[in-house]
Structure formats: structure tokens, C-alpha cells
Amino acid sequence: MQNNEIKKIIIAGGGTAGWLAAALFSTHIPKERLEIVLIESDEIGTIGVGESTIPPFLGLLRNLGINEQDFIKKCHASFKLGIKFDDWHKIGESYFHPFGQIGANIGNTDFYNAWLYATQNGLDIPLQDFSPSSVMARENRFMLPIMAQGSPINNAAFALHLDAKLAAKYLRTHSESQGVKRIEGLIERVEKHENGFIKSLTTKRGEVLDADFFVDCTGFRALLIGDSLGVGYISWENELLCNRAIAVQTENTDIPDAYTTSAAQDFGWRWRIPLQSRSGNGYVFSSQFISDDEATAKLLSQVQGKPITDPMVVPFQSGMRKEIWSKNVLSLGLASGFIEPLESTAIHLVYRTLDFFFRYFPDKNCDAVLANDFNRRIANDYIEIKDFIVAHYCLTEREDTEFWRWCKNQPITQDLRNKIEVFKKSSALRETGPEELFRAPSWYSIFEGMGVRPKRYNFLADALELEELVQFLGKIKPELDNYVRKLPTLKQFINENCKAQ
Ligand SMILES: Cc1cc2nc3c(=O)[nH]c(=O)nc-3n(C[C@H](O)[C@H](O)[C@H](O)COP(=O)(O)OP(=O)(O)OC[C@H]3O[C@@H](n4cnc5c(N)ncnc54)[C@H](O)[C@@H]3O)c2cc1C
């Protein structure tokens, strides 16, 4: 071991962020090398609303050595093939943002441009009919793509809907089995060294807990990064108007859908996340236009199934910390920032942040050169996600309420404006970096769903013989449909493989 190594860390907070951090630290660093303590307060509890994930979550489970089937059973999880957006472009219209690929390259042309070429010449088959995840979601059928190698669905992808409280419990058991020590206690004071680094945390019971490094997972309270170190917050409220959510859980009335529903409302949008045992629902809205009581009444009038929890109000501000890592504190989860949950990216950002942090892992001095570069890198991820979310709003054609009129005319960043303009003019997707989260199929889906089609397809498609191309596309659509219709229903697949325990 080298000198000056970090030997002890304290993770403050035991929500999804805290326990994910504990699981990742304890998986990657042997307990003889790093002592990990997590402190959480039952008096405060966790937010418990982050229940929809994206496909890298499955990679995370593998990374942690967690058995996917066991996790699904114990977290009452269900499968998610994408997100269905209702009424975002125009009232009465829906579109799907699937996981995985849409078709496959044809010759030297990417599928989207081949499809565009055929569509501009008379083909009448929607883009999503070539996405295996979209077709499975539409038919409510499911199979793991890995169990269908060489079939029309082998380029599908999926994620999970999970019970946030059960997931935190699962990750806690996993972390404790790897040597993480948990302390129940309310942090009341934070002591600092002369250089401004955090020295110790003192609990209500008077326990003093010191460490070399601290991970702030205290949720929106941001006790260490915000209150103690005074790191400010960059607000995106001028780009994303929604600033509150009402959340309520309901009984399942029907077979759960294999997707998250995001239904646009007069002043925001409503989510529905079906798990095996119940569904999570919420209305994300802007308080400029509707009160908590009105939003609650609206949500309760629309949910399917009997409510099983009281509606909970969650105020938030989309934005991020000016520095996610400052001195000897790394912030994660809601303490580090939050972008409204339209594309279910918050849990992803927790392990993305940790993934980068491990690349830059410091010694006790926490060299500012490392922290600065890390902060630059992770800020890019936040901004990429924020712009992707803004694209869902600013491309609307709705003008029926003040909220939607504002969205349609809202100020957007030059980067996003360029992305939209370049696509409209040429079908090219302007990339912001090599490690982008949302890749071509995601942008194609949102653009197509929001009525944005390029003026021209990429010239490489001209090399394709049009008649053959149209025939080929006309043939693969029914092949995919027929294959999917023979798959188990989502319910059958779950019952046979991973029924909730
Ligand atoms: C409306 C809404 C919907 C969301 N939907 C999604 C989604 O679909 N998908 C997704 O990926 N994410 C979603 N998120 C985000 C997701 O909920 C969070 O990223 C995730 O739950 C992590 O939360 P957390 O652990 O940072 O905070 P919390 O769950 O709030 O945990 C904070 C922890 O800190 C502890 N704590 C706080 N103060 C003290 C103290 N003084 N002493 C000791 N302990 C303390 C608490 O006890 C708790 O253990 C959503 C968020 C919101 C607001």
C-alpha cells in the first residue's frame, strides 16, 4: 500500500445512493484495505420514490456480483422495455422510447437512414415497428434477449422497475455481508479541520465518527457538501419548469405493463411504474400553475387501482452541485443534484459518478487537480441528460395551457439548438462526447415521436436499391411481430422465472 492512502470512509445516508455506494466501495476495495461505515437515521427515513431504471442498471448488478433473478424476486421488480409518452407532442398522440436498437445497419447505411429513404419513397411502416423492445412492450410479451441469440429480438434491451425501499434493503444486506458497518443515528454536527476538510460527524447520541473521506448521501438535505462545505447549486429552473411531485402507490388492477408510462398533463406529466406487487404513480408539475391540492386531486382521479399510501409531496429543483466532489467529500444521489425523473436517470447518475470516482480515486490530500477534472467530466453527464430532457418539452406542438406554451417557446442551450438543427437539415446526430448515455436510437425515437424528421436522408442510403429495400423492410416487420407474439407474456415470464418473494 502507498503512503497517505484513504483507510476509512463514512457514507452519510442510507437511501438508494448510500447503499449503492456502500455496495460498490465494498465490492471494489477489500475490507482489509478500506474501512466503510454507513450512518443513517430512521427518524428521517428515505425518499423511496426512485423506482424506474435504465439498462446499465443490469450491468451494475453484475458488477456487484448480485444475482439478477434473486434481486428481481426480492425487490418485487418487473421488466421495463422503455417509456411510453402520451400527449407530449399533441393531445391524443403517443410514442415509445425503447431500450436497445431499432433495426440493424443495411449495407453501409444505418437503419434509421435506410428507413427514412424508404419512408420518403412510400414505405408506410412506423420506425418503432422495427424496435424489438417497442414491439415486445406493445404486445406485453417478454424474453431476455440473451436467451434469444440470433433471433429478431436479440438487439433488444431492458431495465427494471423496482421497489426502492426493498432495493435499499437488498443492497444493505449485500454490503453488510462484505464488511460495511451500519450505524443508526442522526447526524447533528459536522466538525472540520483547519484546511476546511471534514474531520468528523457527531450524532444526537453524542457519538463522534471520524474518517479520511466522506460520501454525502443525505438526500436533498446535502448536509456535508451543501450545509458544511457550502458548495453552491446550479439551478436549471429556467430550462425545466417542473419543481414538485406528488407520489402515491396503488394496487395493481391489471397485468403490469413492461414499460414506464409518462402521460403529459396540463401542467407537467404523470408517471406510472408497475412493479410485480403494486404500482408507483406521481404527478410532476410546476407550482407556478397548479397547487399541491389540485395536483393531488388530479393524480388521484387518474390512477388505476386503489391507493395504498398517502400522497406525498416532494419539492425539488432541477440542477446540480457546482462541485460534486469538493475537498474530502463526494456527493451522490439527491445531495449531488437532481434532474426531473422523466427518463429515470437519477440512480444511473449515482453509479456513473462512482464509476468516475474510482478512476480518479485520491489519497488523503484529495488533490484539487483530480477533483476538478472529475467535476468537469461528471458535469458533462448531467448536462447531456438535462438537454435530452429539455428536448422532450421544447419540441411540443401543444399550446393548450400556459405551461405548454412556455415549453414550446422556452429558451434552450446553443448545444441543444445545434443538435436539433443539424438533425433537421441532414439526419446527422451531433455527438457531445464518446461516452454519451443517450445514443442514436434514443434521439431518433424522441425526434420521431415529437414530429421532427430530417429534410434529407444520408446520401449513403442512395447506394441501396429502393425496391429491394422496401421489400426487405416489408418482410422483416411481420417476422418480428410473429416472433414476439410467440414469446411468453410478461406475466408468464415473471411467474416462471422470478416471481416476487
Ligand atoms: C419525484 C421523484 C421521482 C424519482 N423517480 C426516479 C426514477 O424513476 N428513477 C431514478 O433513477 N430515480 C428517481 N428519482 C431519484 C431517486 O429517488 C434518488 O436518486 C434515489 O432515491 C437516491 O436518493 P438518495 O439516497 O440520494 O436520498 P434519500 O432516499 O432521501 O436518502 C437520504 C438518506 O440520508 C439520511 N439522512 C439525511 N439526513 C440525515 C442526518 N442528519 N443524519 C443521518 N442520516 C441522515 C436519511 O436517513 C436517508 O437514509 C426520483 C426522485 C424524485 C424526487
The ligand as a MOL file (V3000), in Angstrom:
LIG
                    3D

  0  0  0     0  0            999 V3000
M  V30 BEGIN CTAB
M  V30 COUNTS 53 58 0 0 0
M  V30 BEGIN ATOM
M  V30 1 C -40.3020 12.6180 -7.5790 0
M  V30 2 C -39.0650 11.7920 -7.8110 0
M  V30 3 C -39.1180 10.6890 -8.6480 0
M  V30 4 C -37.9540 9.9370 -8.8900 0
M  V30 5 N -38.0050 8.9020 -9.7630 0
M  V30 6 C -36.8560 8.2650 -10.0890 0
M  V30 7 C -36.8370 7.2040 -11.0230 0
M  V30 8 O -37.8720 6.7950 -11.5430 0
M  V30 9 N -35.6600 6.6330 -11.3200 0
M  V30 10 C -34.4930 7.0440 -10.7480 0
M  V30 11 O -33.4240 6.5220 -11.1030 0
M  V30 12 N -34.5040 7.9970 -9.8050 0
M  V30 13 C -35.6320 8.6170 -9.4720 0
M  V30 14 N -35.6160 9.5900 -8.5350 0
M  V30 15 C -34.3900 9.8740 -7.8100 0
M  V30 16 C -34.1960 8.8450 -6.7220 0
M  V30 17 O -35.2970 8.8500 -5.8550 0
M  V30 18 C -32.9450 9.1500 -5.9450 0
M  V30 19 O -31.8880 9.3860 -6.8230 0
M  V30 20 C -32.5650 7.9810 -5.1100 0
M  V30 21 O -33.6450 7.5540 -4.3540 0
M  V30 22 C -31.4410 8.3230 -4.2120 0
M  V30 23 O -31.8930 9.0860 -3.1300 0
M  V30 24 P -30.8590 9.4150 -2.0200 0
M  V30 25 O -30.3300 8.1530 -1.4700 0
M  V30 26 O -29.9090 10.4070 -2.5510 0
M  V30 27 O -31.7180 10.1840 -0.9100 0
M  V30 28 P -32.7430 9.6530 0.1970 0
M  V30 29 O -33.5110 8.4680 -0.2210 0
M  V30 30 O -33.5180 10.8820 0.6190 0
M  V30 31 O -31.8170 9.1940 1.4020 0
M  V30 32 C -31.2130 10.1270 2.2820 0
M  V30 33 C -30.5820 9.3700 3.4350 0
M  V30 34 O -29.8790 10.2950 4.2410 0
M  V30 35 C -30.2140 10.0720 5.6000 0
M  V30 36 N -30.0480 11.3300 6.3350 0
M  V30 37 C -30.4390 12.5720 5.9730 0
M  V30 38 N -30.1280 13.4540 6.9440 0
M  V30 39 C -29.5050 12.7500 7.9050 0
M  V30 40 C -28.9470 13.0930 9.1740 0
M  V30 41 N -28.9940 14.3390 9.6580 0
M  V30 42 N -28.3900 12.1000 9.9070 0
M  V30 43 C -28.3470 10.8320 9.4510 0
M  V30 44 N -28.8650 10.4470 8.2760 0
M  V30 45 C -29.4400 11.4020 7.5290 0
M  V30 46 C -31.6540 9.5820 5.5530 0
M  V30 47 O -31.9730 8.8760 6.7360 0
M  V30 48 C -31.5840 8.6610 4.3410 0
M  V30 49 O -31.0760 7.4060 4.7300 0
M  V30 50 C -36.7650 10.3120 -8.2500 0
M  V30 51 C -36.7390 11.3870 -7.3620 0
M  V30 52 C -37.8620 12.1400 -7.1540 0
M  V30 53 C -37.7890 13.3040 -6.2170 0
M  V30 END ATOM
M  V30 BEGIN BOND
M  V30 1 1 1 2
M  V30 2 1 2 3
M  V30 3 2 2 52
M  V30 4 2 3 4
M  V30 5 1 4 5
M  V30 6 1 4 50
M  V30 7 2 5 6
M  V30 8 1 6 7
M  V30 9 1 6 13
M  V30 10 2 7 8
M  V30 11 1 7 9
M  V30 12 1 9 10
M  V30 13 2 10 11
M  V30 14 1 10 12
M  V30 15 2 12 13
M  V30 16 1 13 14
M  V30 17 1 14 15
M  V30 18 1 14 50
M  V30 19 1 15 16
M  V30 20 1 16 17
M  V30 21 1 16 18
M  V30 22 1 18 19
M  V30 23 1 18 20
M  V30 24 1 20 21
M  V30 25 1 20 22
M  V30 26 1 22 23
M  V30 27 1 23 24
M  V30 28 2 24 25
M  V30 29 1 24 26
M  V30 30 1 24 27
M  V30 31 1 27 28
M  V30 32 2 28 29
M  V30 33 1 28 30
M  V30 34 1 28 31
M  V30 35 1 31 32
M  V30 36 1 32 33
M  V30 37 1 33 34
M  V30 38 1 33 48
M  V30 39 1 34 35
M  V30 40 1 35 36
M  V30 41 1 35 46
M  V30 42 1 36 37
M  V30 43 1 36 45
M  V30 44 2 37 38
M  V30 45 1 38 39
M  V30 46 1 39 40
M  V30 47 2 39 45
M  V30 48 1 40 41
M  V30 49 2 40 42
M  V30 50 1 42 43
M  V30 51 2 43 44
M  V30 52 1 44 45
M  V30 53 1 46 47
M  V30 54 1 46 48
M  V30 55 1 48 49
M  V30 56 2 50 51
M  V30 57 1 51 52
M  V30 58 1 52 53
M  V30 END BOND
M  V30 END CTAB
M  END
